[in-house]
Structures are given as structure tokens and as C-alpha cells.
Amino acid sequence: MCEVIKDLWENLVEEEPWSWVARDILLDAWTALLTQLDGNGHSHSLPPEGISAAANLFALIVESELKAASASAFGDEDENDYLQASVTAMDERLSSYALIARAAIEATIPLLTKLFSERIMRLHQGRGVTDPTETLEELYSLLLITGHVLADEGQGETPLVPKEIQSCYANVIEVDKHPVVILSGSIIRFAEQSLDPEMRTAFFSPRLMEAVVWVLARWSSTYLLPPEESGKAKGSYENYNNTQLLSKNSTNALLSFFGESNQGKVVLDIIIRISLTTLDSYSGEKELQALTCRQLLHGLVKRRNIICHLVTLDSWRDIANAFTNDRAWFSLNAVHQRSLAQTLTVSASGMKTPEASNQYIKSLTSHMTSYLVELSSKNDLKTIAQQPDIILLVSCLLERLRGVARASEPRTQKAIYHVGYSVMNPVLIFLQAYKDESVVVYLILKFVTDWVEGQIIYLEAQETAAVVDFCMRLLQLYSSHNIGKISVNLSNSLRTEADAEKYKDLRALLQLLSNLCSKDLVDFASEPIEAYGTNISQVVYTGLHIVMPLITVDMLKYPKLCHSYFSLLSHMLEVYPEIISQLNIEAFSHIFGTLEFGLHHQDVEVVDLCLRAIKALASHHFKDRSAGKVGLGSHATTYADAEGKVHEGILSRFLRSLLQLLLFGDYSTDLVSSAADALLPLILCEQGVYQNLANELIERQANQTFRSRLTNALQSLTTSNNLSSTLDRINYQRFRKNLHSFLLEVCGFLRTV
């Protein structure tokens, strides 16, 4: 490995030298070696000679990376794509470096501290005398390498101090002498220098600031203001052996330095002020802003123990004030606007009282709601709404409102409800005004969807009625603008573009209807919503009836839209099957057409959803007819029209399609159980049709042996295992066994004849 690194070092200018490939292969080998687990699930530790080899290798790797960084400082960008890669692009390689470093952590942490301190000293000594570019590139590489060594990424959970650091420094109790504290302190002091305008201009380029923000985000998730150890956890020390106890004490000493009673609040304030600086002083740097908004700040508010300190800082209030009042912040990317609004809203939970949290939300959002209300009431809205600066401002405010809506939680729910309630009418007005601006329309739909999702289960009956009425008006307005909008006369390219825009809208609308459905599943209201004449099932079916004409079979070729549609349809038919009979023939035919399409879809999950929907329809009809009711009524009846043309009932058609799929189609065997659950009620509802189909299959068999086997198999399908004419759980289980046996018996020869 060392020889490979040396060759890579000596051939930096070559295009993809052999050593690149060799290095990647050997890094994979080291990774496999260092991540091997013993029988107890712990990583194997290296012998002394292995640790020494890892230390030497890491030193050579760092030396090579620094040389490469220095050489790239004045190189052509096209020649140095590998060296100029973004933080995330180098993550896999740096993670492998970190594993090697941690295998010899006692040597590598002091090495990184020494190299980092030397570069900082070189910067200050050469200030105004020498060009700092090479040194800054080296610092960029050192920050990324150090960040990977000190901490793991925390996606989905709070990362712990790496076990190698815990075990290696078990004897270090004096916190100010802990090697990790010394290295972390050097990084934080260097990052703090970016707050000085002169230093920022001289040294802190956007590229270097990306590394600074990234390492602060990664480091803070592990070391900054850790949760206080509970008494229960402390009491468990008596179960540790001496080595474990020393390691735990060392870790506590390390974390305490950046804890609440030591330097934690000071470091948190520094990080917030650096974040404010990146958003204020580096306009247009999207990568840097993304790291600041979506990793650093958003990562901080994920932890309750940090939020309570965060809201007490003047620097955090400065960010909130700038977000509210500084027009320059509207130039942030839309995604970053939403992320920042969500982050600031989440921090409201750190206030001491619910009243303070709600007041904070009100102050944070007042500029959004007041402007939208004021703009929507203007007499000349139709004219000024189309101005580019107004479209941009409305889009930014909608993104911010969406971020606020996504941060809803019980403590701030009331305040966020009032935010959405105050802009109900403006939203409908803007949907009308911007009906030809697909971007704004989509933002409106997404805001409403996110707001309803966060609010619906907490709303009282009267509030629910208001939200449902608003959603119905929005659906009707959107539908009126879009039915027939895509003409068959348009060129294929224009239709594809229009379909893509409408696809996103329809997916948002389906999600909105799904969110309304959740009210029937979880409801914290003190009285039933029916008290105010609101029926969720009726509302969602009405909404589906409005949206359905917009969803064509071609639109269902978009995977996400397809899944959203069939998820909602399956849920509706399973939970509210009685409403289906109220749909008109056109809507019912549309449902049948889409279910028929989904039944032959390549996605197993989509087919499964369709089978569940068919089961719901057939079982509802069977149970209703058994109770003397109409079931699906005319929709399930086969009839001949005035011209003598026979129109087959929907259940007969599904029975024919499902049998065709099972016997001759291409499908996953994982679907057989779901297919059995749909097939049983279909057979019970349409026994005559099933018998005719069985006879047709038998008659087509010229081979007498096959005919006999098929006859017996069809007989066993509906009689074996004491199968009865009921739809209880036991009967479903019996029929699944019967269908599995039936398919094993007949599919082989049916598909070869």
C-alpha cells in the first residue's frame, strides 16, 4: 500500500495512473480487515506490528494528500477534478482513511494536530508576504480528513465517540490535555477567525468555508453539548470492568469539556455566528449555503439538549431577525429557504413555555402571512402578479411557509394552524392568479399538503370542517384549470413536458387526500367531526372524483405517482367500500381501468395494492348481498344494452383477468397469497362465471391426462381443506393453501400446451 501511495504521489499529473486503481483496491482490503467482527460483534484489534503499519501508512496518506492539495492550488481545474471534488464526493475514500487512522489513533491524532498547527502558523507568519493558496488547500484537505477521523456521520441517529478514541485515551482524565480536545480546539479557533472581516477576505474562500462548515456539522453531532448522563447510567458503572470504567470516565471527561457547564455554550455561539456569516457574506455559494442550512443548523435542532440553549443565544436571534427582515436572504435557494424556515420553527420547542413558543412562531411568520394577505387583496393583482420579482417573492414565501408547516409538533401546532388558516383565501387567489405558472402552482399544492399533514389529527371538529372545506375548494379550482389542458394535438415533446409538470401536481394532490384520510385513523379532537356535518370518507371520495379525470393511464407510468394513486385507492376501498357504489358510471369505469392497468404492472408493490383493492370490492359486495343489500349494485351486474351488446359486470371482468394472470401471466410468486385473497370473494360473488371459465379451460385440453388433472385440480381448488362459503380469516388461509397447490399442479402443462 505504501508503495502504491508513493507512486500516486509521484504521478499526480498522469491521467488515471495504475496506482489509482491499486489504491482503491487496497483501501477496500484495509476496510474489510478493520471492519471484521469477532463472535461477540466487536471489531478485531490489530497486533502491535499492525498498529505500527497503520500509523506509518496513514502518515504517508496524509503526506500524499497534502502534496496533492498543494499541487492543485495553481493547476488547471480540468486537470484537477479529482482533487477539487466536493466534500460529499470524497466521503468514501476519506472514510477508509479514517478507519486506518483509528487503528493507530494514539499516533494519528497527535500527527493531525501537529500538521494542522503548522499550517495555521504558516498562514499567520506569511500574511501579506507570501501567497497562502497552497497552505489553504492543505488546510482544506486536513479539515476533511480530521472530520472523518474524529466523528462518524449521524444520519438517522446521534453518533457516539468512536470506540477507538474511547479505548485509546482511557487513562486521560485531565480534560484540557486530552488529545481530541486539543485538536478540536485548534479547529474551532481556526473556524472562529472567519468572523473577522479582514481574515475572512484574506484566507476564507467559499471552498475553505465549505470544509469548515462541514467539519463543524460532523463534529458537533458527536461532541457538542451531549445529553447529561442519567443516574441510572452512572449506577451501571459497577457492572464494568476496570478498563471499561476508565474508558467511560475518559469519554465523560472529553464530552464534559464541550458540555453545558464548560465550553459547550461558547462553542455553540461560535458555530451560530459562523453560520450567520456564511449566509450573509457568501451570497450565491449554493454548496456552502446547503451545508450551512441543511447539515449544520438543521443538525443542531435535531437534539433537544441543544435547542434549549440555542434559543437563549443572541446569535440565534440574529439569524431569526435576518431571516425575517433581511431582503437579501430571499436570494437563497428555494430548498435552503424551506430548510432554514423549518430549522427556526423547530427551535421554538426550546422555549420555556408553550406561550413563548407560539409567540416565537408568530413573530417568525408574520412577514410571510402579512405580505401574502396584502398582495392577494390588491385590485391590480392580475397585472402585478406576473412581474418576475413578485413571482420570486411569492415563491420564496411559499417555500418558507412549507418549511414552517413541516416543523409542526404538538407544542407549536396551534400557532402553525393559525399561520395556515390566515393564508387560506390568499392561497386560493394565488392558485387562480398563477394557474399558468406551474412552479408556483406546485409550491401552493405542496404547502397545503405539508400543512394538512402536520395539522389534521390535532384539529377540533370545527377546525377540521374549515380545513376540509378549504381543501375541497382548492381541488375544484385546480381541476377546473387543468381538465382538458393537455391536448392530443400537442407535439409529443410538449405533452411529455406538460405531463411531467402535471405528474408532480397530481402526486401532491393524492398525498393531500391521503393526509385527510389519516383523520379517520388518528384523531385527538374532543368531539366527532360529524357534529359539524363533515364526513372524511365522503370528502376524500369527492376529492378522488375531482382528481381522477386528470389521471390517465399514461400518467400512471410515473412510478411515484402510480404508487401514490394505488396506495390511496387501495386504502379507500378497504376502509370505505360502501362509498364506491355512489360513484357515477364514468368514475367507476375509470377506477376499473386503472386497477386493470395496475394488475399487470411490473412493480410487485403496485400489483399487491391492486389485489387488495379488488379483494375489498369483492368482499364488500359478497357481504352486502349476503345481508340482503345491493352491494355494488349495477356496477356488478352483467347486462345487454339496446343494441344487444353484453356489458360484463366489474367483478366478472376482474375474475377473468385474475385467472388469466395466475394461469398464463408473468408475476412474482410473492403475490400468490394476495391473489388468493382477491380470488376467493370473486369466486363466491360470481360462481356461475367461475364455472363457465373452468369449463372453457377443461374443454381446451386435448390431452386426456391433462384434462383429467385440470378437472381434479379445479375441483380441489374450491373444496379442499374444508373450504366454506365464508370470508373469515381461517377460510382465507385455507384458500391460500388450495391456490398454491392448484398452481403447482396445473401451471406447468397449461403454459406448454
C-alpha angles and dihedrals in degrees: 000000000000091000090051092052090049091051091048088050093052095045103047092132095054118099108249100332119203090255091069091063092040091051092052092049093049092046088055089051092051090047092052091047095049096044097050112124129215125223091280094054095255126128117256113251118227122244117249093267089050091052090049091050091049091050093050092045093050091049089053092046092052092046090051093047092049092050090049091049092049092048091051093056095090099017129116110274093228091054093050104046090125092054095041094052118135124260093260094046092061096044098104094050093045091048089058090050089052092054090054091046093050091052086066099025095149089066102032100054093056089045092055091045091052094047093046093049091049092054093048091050091048090053094053095042092051097041109138091359108067134029107263096198097103092047092048091053089051090050089051091056093043092052092053094046092046093049091056093047096049100043145016124230114266106215108157097355143038108269119230127224105280110266092232090061091046095051099039096053097038092127096051107100100151099089098204090057095049107121092223091052090050093050093043091049091053091053094047093048090049091049090049090060088070087073090069107086093215094049090045092054093045101044117002108085119176089257093054091045089056089059091045094051092043094052092046091052093049095042096046093054089064108029111022119099097333118200114274114260110253122231089247092057092047091050091056092068091089087071091059125092118233095268093051091047093051090048091050093048091049091050091049090050090050094048094042091063089065093034134109097274097046132029099330099101092043092052091045090054091050091051092050092049090050089051091051089050094052092051093044103039105032103055114173094023097122097177092051092046090049091053091047099046103032103033112021104035096029090049092054096055092051088077118072093202090061098043094063090058094038096064092053094060122100088215091060090050088050090057091048091049093048090048090051102040111019109093090196089071089067086075090070116111112272093244090052091049089055094045093049092048090050092048094050091047093050089053089064088080088070092068116110096239136028089239091058091048092052092047089051091053090049092051092045095051103033092094090054098048097039093052094047092047092048094047094047091055095055115116092220095048092123089062103039095040090073094056110113095233091051092048089051093049094047090048092051093049092049090051090051092049089050090054091050091049092051091055094059117136133159095272095053099028096105094051093048091047090057090048090057094039091054092058100042095106095040089052091055091046091051091047087058095042095047099038089128095045101084094187094056092043090053092049090052092051093047093049092051091046093051093044094051091046092056096042113033101084093050099048123109118234095264092048090047090054090054093049093046092050090050092050092050091051090049092050093048092048093049091047093050090055097047111035106110092002093125107065124203087227092067118104117261093250093052091046091051091051093046091047091052091054093045091046091063092047094050092048089054091049092050089050089051091054091047089052090052088051091059089070089073091051101044121019126165095180117128093227134030117270090230087074087077096043095260121138114183095201092053091046094051093046089050089050092048089049089054095047098039098078088058093056111082128179088254090056089053088064087079101092099215094046090046092053093045092050097048092042090056094042093049092048093048094049092047096047102031107024093147092068092061092077089061093064118101122247093261094053092043091050089051091054090050092049094051093045090051089051092048093048089066096039121130093228109089092207092055091050090049091052090051092050090052090051092050091048089052092051095046097043091048091052093047094048093045093049090047088055092050096257130126099251109188090351116197092000090072096042124101111219143163120237127221091278092053094252112146117230111199119219118252095248092051090052093049090048091053093045094047094049090048090052095047096046103036108009133095111247142140117270086227087075097059095091092049090046090052090053090053096041097053097062090041090056092046091050096044106030093149093052091047091052091050091050090048091051091049090053092049094047091054092060109096092177108084094209092054091044091054093047092049093048092051093044093051089049092050092047093068100030111033123102091026092289112190136192096261135100102224126130095261092052092050090053092050092050092050089057090047093051093048090052092045094053093047089052102046112021093077097061098029091061094047099048 
